[in-house]
């Protein structure tokens, strides 16, 4: 470990922003908090951290580590104690100064603060709490703050910090306890889940207080999230989404993030990954996660022990539909909202538009395209007024070949049919439809 004591703020910033880039567990704030004319900043729900708001604005945050010093030796982490890298730490005052100066220059609208473990979990959590306290009470900063809860820290410190933050996260790190024991021997699943449970229970308790006392301080109003590293250990996609499903149900998480493993260290227990980080697998997991959160799917419907991994060539919704052709085609003029959500090419927005529009008249394929239905996928799984868009065969091989074809707009065997130009394909804002 190379520790450099004398370092100016700019040098620290370069090191600690670069060290934070592997933590992807940051997202839109989910919080609306207007400026009051007395304090600095506000918080807008549509997006944070290089995201886009509803009016098209790019909104960003200052994403840094408090320190890249760490007492742990996790084999996958660039900041592990055995690595020979330059180490440095901010002070609470320096983080406050950076946040305020970046905010005044309109570079950021919030702060994402994570950290290595300096000396001990309690010592690190105390420094993070002091930082947030100064930002809120001394600098009167009302912008978005996402902070890490340090497993193993005093619950009182986590609670005090939660009243100052908008969102908290505790990284699960790896999908199973066995993998965590193998690659992060200083950490344990029990210690990671403990602050998750604390945040969940305190949020529930605080929601009751807010009903009784309107002036009660809010505890982690934007909820909590976590992150899993994908591809460093041999778990199947089914195991990973099953863990995510359990976290959503048992810990009321707002979001589970999936981070493709990046080989930043040389270690015999880490995979070689000659093809680079498993980014396509990460993408499929995000699509499946969206299906579980917004489309009503369960993990056991998407995958099982006999079919444990996603098809890299198809999005999970199409893959599921091909395995359940007995449920299709769906008649869009009569199907329930829940049924429409399971049709490839139909997302939450277009499904709601269909349900509303059919009350006032007959639907046709042109109107479905205008509602945002991705017809190049949906046409194999729907009928409109009893008719398919083209002559089709409800056979898995036929549909699969056409979905994978370079020219997806018409079935390969629909020879003689002219390509329609009456409507466009609108991609849903969600990752799948």
C-alpha positions as CSV (number, residue, x, y, z in Angstrom):
1,X,0.0,0.0,0.0
2,X,1.4,3.3,-1.1
3,X,0.1,6.2,1.1
4,X,0.9,9.7,0.1
5,X,0.3,12.2,2.9
6,X,0.9,15.5,1.1
7,X,-1.5,16.0,-1.8
8,X,-3.5,18.9,-3.0
9,X,-7.3,18.8,-3.4
10,X,-7.1,18.5,-7.2
11,X,-4.8,15.5,-7.0
12,X,-7.1,13.9,-4.4
13,X,-10.1,14.5,-6.6
14,X,-8.5,12.8,-9.6
15,X,-7.7,9.7,-7.6
16,X,-11.0,9.4,-5.7
17,X,-13.3,10.0,-8.6
18,X,-11.4,7.4,-10.7
19,X,-11.6,5.0,-7.8
20,X,-15.4,5.4,-7.6
21,X,-16.1,4.6,-11.2
22,X,-16.7,0.9,-10.5
23,X,-19.7,1.6,-8.2
24,X,-22.8,1.7,-10.4
25,X,-25.4,1.8,-7.7
26,X,-26.5,5.3,-8.3
27,X,-29.7,6.3,-10.1
28,X,-32.4,9.0,-10.3
29,X,-33.2,10.6,-7.0
30,X,-36.9,9.9,-6.7
31,X,-37.1,13.0,-4.5
32,X,-38.7,16.4,-5.1
33,X,-37.5,19.1,-2.8
34,X,-37.8,22.7,-3.8
35,X,-35.4,25.5,-2.8
36,X,-36.8,27.7,-0.1
37,X,-34.8,30.9,-0.8
38,X,-32.8,30.4,2.4
39,X,-30.7,27.3,1.6
40,X,-28.5,26.2,-1.3
41,X,-30.0,24.0,-4.0
42,X,-33.0,21.7,-4.5
43,X,-33.6,18.2,-5.6
44,X,-35.5,17.0,-8.7
45,X,-37.0,13.5,-9.0
46,X,-36.5,12.8,-12.7
47,X,-32.9,12.0,-12.7
48,X,-29.4,12.1,-11.2
49,X,-25.9,11.0,-12.2
50,X,-25.7,11.6,-15.9
51,X,-29.3,10.9,-16.5
52,X,-32.0,12.9,-18.3
53,X,-35.0,14.6,-16.9
54,X,-38.4,14.7,-18.5
55,X,-37.6,18.1,-20.1
56,X,-34.4,16.7,-21.6
57,X,-31.9,18.2,-19.2
58,X,-28.8,16.2,-18.4
59,X,-28.4,16.0,-14.6
60,X,-25.3,14.9,-12.9
61,X,-23.7,14.4,-9.5
62,X,-20.3,14.5,-8.0
63,X,-19.4,10.8,-7.6
64,X,-16.4,10.2,-5.3
65,X,-14.9,8.0,-2.7
66,X,-14.2,9.5,0.7
67,X,-11.1,7.4,0.8
68,X,-9.5,4.7,-1.3
69,X,-7.7,3.3,1.7
70,X,-9.2,0.1,2.8
71,X,-8.5,-2.5,5.5
72,X,-10.2,-5.3,3.5
73,X,-8.6,-7.4,0.8
74,X,-11.5,-8.2,-1.6
75,X,-9.9,-10.0,-4.6
76,X,-12.0,-8.2,-7.2
77,X,-11.5,-4.6,-5.9
78,X,-8.9,-2.2,-7.2
79,X,-8.7,-0.6,-3.8
80,X,-8.0,-3.8,-1.9
81,X,-5.4,-3.5,0.9
82,X,-2.8,-5.7,-0.9
83,X,-2.7,-3.5,-4.1
84,X,0.2,-1.1,-4.5
85,X,-1.7,2.0,-5.4
86,X,-1.5,5.6,-4.3
87,X,-3.9,6.1,-1.3
88,X,-5.5,9.3,-0.1
89,X,-8.5,10.6,1.8
90,X,-10.7,13.6,1.8
91,X,-11.6,15.4,5.0
92,X,-15.3,16.2,5.6
93,X,-14.6,19.9,5.0
94,X,-13.0,19.1,1.6
95,X,-16.0,17.1,0.4
96,X,-18.2,20.0,1.4
97,X,-16.1,22.5,-0.4
98,X,-16.0,20.4,-3.6
99,X,-19.7,19.8,-3.5
100,X,-20.6,23.5,-3.0
101,X,-18.1,24.8,-5.6
102,X,-19.2,22.3,-8.2
103,X,-22.8,23.1,-7.5
104,X,-22.2,26.9,-7.7
105,X,-20.6,26.4,-11.1
106,X,-23.7,24.3,-12.3
107,X,-21.6,21.2,-12.9
108,X,-23.6,19.0,-10.5
109,X,-27.0,18.8,-8.7
110,X,-26.0,16.3,-6.1
111,X,-23.5,14.1,-4.4
112,X,-22.8,10.4,-4.5
113,X,-20.4,9.5,-1.7
114,X,-19.0,6.0,-1.2
115,X,-15.8,5.0,0.6
116,X,-13.2,2.3,1.4
117,X,-13.0,1.3,5.0
118,X,-10.5,3.5,6.8
119,X,-9.3,2.0,10.2
120,X,-12.7,0.6,11.0
121,X,-16.4,0.7,9.8
122,X,-17.3,2.9,12.8
123,X,-14.5,5.4,12.0
124,X,-15.4,5.6,8.4
125,X,-19.2,5.9,9.0
126,X,-18.5,8.7,11.5
127,X,-16.5,10.7,8.9
128,X,-19.3,10.2,6.4
129,X,-21.9,11.4,9.0
130,X,-19.8,14.5,9.8
131,X,-19.6,15.3,6.1
132,X,-23.3,15.1,5.5
133,X,-24.1,17.0,8.7
134,X,-21.8,19.9,7.6
135,X,-23.3,19.9,4.1
136,X,-26.9,20.1,5.5
137,X,-26.5,22.2,8.6
138,X,-23.5,24.5,8.0
139,X,-23.6,24.8,4.2
140,X,-27.4,24.5,4.0
141,X,-27.2,22.2,0.9
142,X,-30.6,20.9,-0.1
143,X,-29.5,18.9,-3.2
144,X,-29.6,15.2,-3.6
145,X,-27.2,13.1,-1.6
146,X,-26.7,9.3,-2.0
147,X,-24.4,7.7,0.6
148,X,-23.2,4.3,1.4
149,X,-24.1,2.6,4.7
150,X,-21.0,0.8,5.9
151,X,-21.6,-2.8,7.0
152,X,-20.4,-3.4,10.5
153,X,-20.8,0.3,11.6
154,X,-22.7,1.3,14.7
155,X,-26.5,1.3,13.9
156,X,-26.8,4.7,15.6
157,X,-24.3,6.2,13.1
158,X,-26.3,4.7,10.2
159,X,-29.5,6.1,11.6
160,X,-28.2,9.6,12.0
161,X,-26.7,9.6,8.5
162,X,-30.0,8.3,7.1
163,X,-31.9,11.4,8.3
164,X,-29.4,13.5,6.3
165,X,-29.3,11.5,3.0
166,X,-31.9,11.0,0.3
167,X,-30.8,7.5,-0.6
168,X,-28.6,4.9,1.1
169,X,-27.1,1.8,-0.4
170,X,-25.3,-1.3,0.9
171,X,-23.6,-3.3,-1.8
172,X,-24.4,-7.0,-1.7
173,X,-21.1,-7.4,-3.7
174,X,-21.7,-11.0,-4.9
175,X,-24.8,-13.1,-5.4
176,X,-24.2,-15.8,-2.8
177,X,-22.6,-16.1,0.6
178,X,-20.3,-18.8,-0.7
179,X,-18.9,-16.5,-3.4
180,X,-18.5,-13.7,-0.9
181,X,-16.6,-15.9,1.5
182,X,-14.3,-16.9,-1.4
183,X,-13.5,-13.5,-2.9
184,X,-14.2,-11.1,0.0
185,X,-13.2,-13.1,3.2
186,X,-13.3,-10.0,5.4
187,X,-17.0,-9.5,4.6
188,X,-20.1,-11.6,5.5
189,X,-23.6,-11.8,4.1
190,X,-25.0,-11.3,7.6
191,X,-23.1,-8.0,8.2
192,X,-24.3,-6.7,4.8
193,X,-27.9,-7.6,5.3
194,X,-28.0,-6.1,8.8
195,X,-27.9,-2.4,7.8
196,X,-30.3,-3.2,4.9
197,X,-32.8,-4.4,7.4
198,X,-32.2,-1.4,9.6
199,X,-32.8,1.0,6.8
200,X,-36.0,-0.8,5.7
201,X,-37.4,-0.8,9.3
202,X,-36.5,2.8,10.0
203,X,-38.1,3.9,6.7
204,X,-41.3,2.1,7.7
205,X,-41.2,3.6,11.1
206,X,-40.6,7.0,9.7
207,X,-43.5,6.8,7.3
208,X,-45.8,6.4,10.3
209,X,-44.2,9.4,12.0
210,X,-44.8,11.5,8.9
211,X,-48.5,10.7,9.0
212,X,-48.7,11.7,12.7
213,X,-46.3,14.7,12.6
214,X,-46.0,16.6,9.4
215,X,-42.7,18.2,10.5
216,X,-41.0,15.0,11.3
217,X,-37.6,14.6,9.6
218,X,-37.5,12.2,6.7
219,X,-35.4,9.1,6.7
220,X,-33.9,8.0,3.4
221,X,-36.9,9.3,1.4
222,X,-35.6,7.9,-1.9
223,X,-35.2,4.4,-0.5
224,X,-32.2,2.1,-0.7
225,X,-30.4,0.2,-3.4
226,X,-27.6,-2.4,-3.8
227,X,-25.2,-3.7,-6.3
228,X,-24.0,-7.2,-7.4
229,X,-20.9,-8.0,-9.4
230,X,-21.8,-10.3,-12.4
231,X,-19.4,-12.8,-13.9
232,X,-16.7,-12.9,-11.2
233,X,-18.3,-16.1,-9.7
234,X,-20.1,-19.1,-11.3
235,X,-23.7,-18.3,-10.3
236,X,-26.4,-18.7,-13.1
237,X,-28.7,-16.0,-14.2
238,X,-31.5,-17.8,-12.4
239,X,-29.6,-17.6,-9.1
240,X,-28.9,-13.9,-9.6
241,X,-32.5,-12.8,-10.4
242,X,-33.8,-15.0,-7.6
243,X,-31.5,-13.1,-5.2
244,X,-32.7,-9.8,-6.6
245,X,-36.4,-10.9,-6.3
246,X,-35.8,-11.8,-2.7
247,X,-34.2,-8.4,-2.0
248,X,-37.1,-6.5,-3.5
249,X,-39.7,-8.5,-1.5
250,X,-37.9,-8.9,1.8
251,X,-36.0,-5.6,2.0
252,X,-38.2,-3.3,0.0
253,X,-35.2,-2.2,-2.2
254,X,-35.8,0.5,-4.8
255,X,-33.2,-0.9,-7.2
256,X,-30.7,-3.7,-7.6
257,X,-27.8,-2.8,-9.9
258,X,-25.8,-5.4,-11.8
259,X,-22.1,-4.6,-12.6
260,X,-20.2,-6.7,-15.2
261,X,-17.0,-7.9,-13.6
262,X,-14.0,-5.9,-14.8
263,X,-10.6,-7.7,-14.2
264,X,-8.6,-5.0,-12.5
265,X,-6.5,-7.4,-10.5
266,X,-4.5,-10.5,-11.2
267,X,-5.6,-13.4,-9.1
268,X,-5.9,-17.1,-9.6
269,X,-9.4,-17.1,-8.1
270,X,-10.8,-14.6,-10.6
271,X,-11.9,-15.5,-14.1
272,X,-9.8,-14.6,-17.1
273,X,-12.7,-13.3,-19.3
274,X,-10.8,-13.2,-22.6
275,X,-13.8,-11.6,-24.2
276,X,-13.8,-8.7,-21.7
277,X,-16.5,-7.8,-19.2
278,X,-19.8,-9.7,-19.7
279,X,-21.7,-6.6,-20.8
280,X,-24.4,-8.4,-22.8
281,X,-25.2,-10.6,-19.8
282,X,-25.4,-7.5,-17.6
283,X,-27.9,-6.0,-20.1
284,X,-30.1,-9.1,-20.1
285,X,-30.2,-9.1,-16.3
286,X,-31.3,-5.4,-16.3
287,X,-34.0,-6.3,-18.8
288,X,-35.2,-9.2,-16.6
289,X,-35.1,-6.9,-13.5
290,X,-37.4,-4.5,-15.3
291,X,-39.8,-7.4,-16.1
292,X,-39.9,-8.3,-12.4
293,X,-40.4,-4.7,-11.2
294,X,-42.8,-3.3,-13.8
295,X,-44.3,-6.2,-15.8
296,X,-45.5,-8.6,-13.2
297,X,-43.0,-11.4,-13.9
298,X,-41.6,-13.7,-11.2
299,X,-38.0,-15.0,-11.4
300,X,-39.3,-18.6,-11.6
301,X,-41.3,-17.7,-14.8
302,X,-38.3,-16.3,-16.6
303,X,-35.8,-19.0,-15.7
304,X,-35.6,-22.3,-13.8
305,X,-33.0,-25.0,-12.9
306,X,-33.4,-26.6,-16.4
307,X,-33.1,-23.3,-18.2
308,X,-30.8,-21.3,-15.8
309,X,-29.4,-18.7,-18.2
310,X,-30.8,-16.1,-20.6
311,X,-30.6,-16.5,-24.3
312,X,-28.0,-13.9,-25.3
313,X,-29.7,-13.5,-28.7
314,X,-33.1,-12.6,-27.4
315,X,-34.4,-10.3,-24.8
316,X,-35.9,-12.2,-21.8
317,X,-39.5,-11.2,-22.7
318,X,-39.3,-12.7,-26.2
319,X,-37.5,-15.7,-24.8
320,X,-40.3,-16.3,-22.3
321,X,-43.0,-15.8,-25.0
322,X,-41.4,-18.3,-27.3
323,X,-41.4,-20.9,-24.5
324,X,-45.2,-20.2,-23.8
325,X,-46.7,-20.0,-27.3
326,X,-49.8,-21.7,-25.9
327,X,-50.7,-18.3,-24.4
328,X,-50.6,-16.5,-27.8
329,X,-51.8,-14.8,-29.9
330,X,-53.4,-12.2,-27.6
331,X,-56.4,-10.3,-28.9
332,X,-55.5,-6.7,-28.0
333,X,-59.1,-5.4,-28.1
334,X,-60.0,-7.7,-25.2
335,X,-56.9,-8.7,-23.2
336,X,-56.4,-7.4,-19.7
337,X,-53.6,-4.9,-18.9
338,X,-51.7,-7.7,-17.1
339,X,-51.9,-9.9,-20.2
340,X,-50.8,-7.1,-22.6
341,X,-47.8,-6.4,-20.4
342,X,-46.6,-10.0,-21.2
343,X,-46.6,-9.4,-25.0
344,X,-43.2,-8.7,-26.5
345,X,-43.2,-5.2,-28.0
346,X,-45.8,-3.9,-25.6
347,X,-44.6,-1.9,-22.6
348,X,-46.4,-0.3,-19.7
349,X,-47.1,3.0,-21.5
350,X,-48.4,1.4,-24.7
351,X,-50.4,-1.2,-22.7
352,X,-52.2,1.6,-20.8
353,X,-52.8,3.5,-24.0
354,X,-54.4,0.4,-25.6
355,X,-56.7,-0.2,-22.6
356,X,-57.8,3.5,-22.7
357,X,-58.2,3.8,-26.5
358,X,-60.3,0.6,-27.1
359,X,-63.0,2.2,-24.9
360,X,-63.7,4.7,-27.6
361,X,-63.3,2.8,-30.9
362,X,-61.8,-0.1,-32.8
363,X,-58.1,-0.6,-32.8
364,X,-56.0,-1.3,-35.9
365,X,-52.3,-2.0,-36.4
366,X,-51.7,1.6,-37.5
367,X,-53.0,3.0,-34.2
368,X,-51.0,0.4,-32.2
369,X,-47.8,1.7,-33.9
370,X,-48.7,5.2,-32.9
371,X,-49.3,4.1,-29.3
372,X,-45.7,2.9,-29.1
373,X,-46.2,-0.8,-29.7
374,X,-43.0,-2.2,-31.3
375,X,-44.8,-4.1,-34.0
376,X,-41.7,-5.8,-35.4
377,X,-41.8,-8.0,-32.2
378,X,-45.5,-7.8,-31.2
379,X,-46.9,-8.9,-34.6
380,X,-46.0,-12.5,-33.9
381,X,-47.9,-12.6,-30.6
382,X,-51.1,-10.5,-31.1
383,X,-54.3,-10.3,-33.2
384,X,-56.2,-7.1,-33.8
385,X,-60.0,-7.6,-34.3
386,X,-59.3,-11.3,-34.8
387,X,-56.6,-10.9,-37.5
388,X,-52.8,-11.1,-37.5
389,X,-50.9,-8.3,-39.3
390,X,-49.5,-10.9,-41.8
391,X,-50.1,-14.6,-42.5
392,X,-48.2,-16.3,-39.7
393,X,-47.5,-19.7,-38.3
394,X,-47.5,-20.0,-34.5
395,X,-44.3,-22.2,-34.5
396,X,-41.3,-21.5,-32.4
397,X,-38.7,-22.0,-35.1
398,X,-40.6,-19.7,-37.6
399,X,-40.9,-16.9,-35.1
400,X,-37.4,-17.3,-33.8
401,X,-35.9,-17.1,-37.3
402,X,-37.8,-14.0,-38.1
403,X,-37.0,-12.3,-34.8
404,X,-33.3,-12.9,-35.3
405,X,-33.3,-12.0,-39.0
406,X,-31.5,-8.9,-40.1
407,X,-34.7,-7.6,-41.7
408,X,-37.2,-7.9,-38.8
409,X,-39.9,-5.7,-40.2
410,X,-41.8,-8.4,-42.1
411,X,-41.9,-12.2,-41.7
412,X,-39.4,-13.9,-44.0
413,X,-42.2,-16.1,-45.4
414,X,-44.6,-13.1,-46.1
415,X,-43.4,-12.9,-49.7
416,X,-45.5,-10.7,-51.9
417,X,-46.6,-8.4,-49.0
418,X,-45.5,-4.8,-49.3
419,X,-43.8,-3.3,-46.3
420,X,-46.2,-1.0,-44.4
421,X,-45.1,2.6,-44.0
422,X,-48.1,3.9,-42.1
423,X,-46.5,3.7,-38.7
424,X,-43.2,3.9,-36.9
425,X,-41.6,1.7,-34.2
426,X,-41.4,3.7,-31.0
427,X,-39.0,2.3,-28.4
428,X,-40.3,2.3,-24.9
429,X,-38.4,4.3,-22.3
430,X,-37.9,1.1,-20.4
431,X,-35.2,-1.4,-21.3
432,X,-37.7,-4.0,-22.6
433,X,-41.1,-4.0,-24.1
